[in-house]
Amino acid sequence: MSNELTLQEAALAWAQGKRVEARPSFRNGGPWNTISRVGAKDSSCWPASILNEAEAYIFRLAPEPPAKKWRPWT
């Protein structure tokens, strides 16, 4: 896949505050989960410590959410 990151690229992007996602490398087509920020208490995210286990995970930048469109009330 062209949007996969190496461990160094993923760690740098995470340190810069970008949203990085990971999934186990042994499961093809498994769900992508966001890597949490340090100190975050979100149970749906991977802990930041998975950046130490490069062989077990595939990394990518999280897709940006769609921009909100503001419409006037009529």
C-alpha positions in Angstrom: 0.0 0.0 0.0 1.3 3.4 -0.8 0.0 5.1 2.4 1.8 2.9 4.8 4.5 4.5 7.0 7.8 3.1 8.3 8.3 3.1 12.0 10.5 6.2 11.9 7.9 8.1 9.8 5.0 7.0 12.1 6.9 8.0 15.2 7.9 11.4 13.7 4.3 12.1 12.6 3.0 11.1 16.0 5.5 13.4 17.8 4.4 16.3 15.5 0.8 15.9 16.7 -0.6 14.2 13.6 -3.1 11.4 13.9 -1.4 8.1 13.2 -3.3 4.8 12.9 -2.1 1.2 13.3 -3.3 -2.3 12.8 -1.7 -5.7 13.5 0.4 -6.8 10.5 -0.7 -10.4 10.8 -4.4 -9.5 10.1 -5.1 -8.4 6.6 -8.1 -6.2 6.4 -8.4 -5.7 10.2 -9.6 -2.4 11.6 -7.3 0.6 11.9 -7.1 2.2 15.4 -5.7 5.5 16.3 -2.5 5.7 18.4 -3.4 7.7 21.5 -1.6 10.7 22.8 0.5 10.4 25.9 -1.7 10.5 29.0 -5.0 10.0 27.1 -7.6 7.8 28.6 -9.4 6.6 25.5 -10.1 2.9 25.4 -10.7 2.8 21.7 -7.1 3.8 20.8 -3.8 1.9 20.8 -1.4 3.0 23.5 1.7 5.0 22.4 3.9 2.1 23.5 3.1 0.1 20.3 5.6 2.4 18.5 8.2 0.1 20.1 6.9 -3.0 18.4 7.6 -2.2 14.7 7.3 -5.8 13.4 3.8 -6.4 14.9 2.0 -3.4 13.4 1.4 -1.5 10.1 1.2 2.3 10.4 -0.5 5.0 8.3 -1.7 8.6 8.7 -5.3 8.8 9.7 -7.7 10.2 7.0 -8.9 13.7 7.7 -12.5 14.0 8.6 -14.7 15.8 6.1 -15.1 19.5 6.5 -18.2 20.7 8.2 -20.6 22.7 6.1 -22.4 25.4 7.9 -25.9 26.1 6.6 -28.2 28.8 7.8 -31.4 27.8 9.6 -34.5 28.6 7.5 
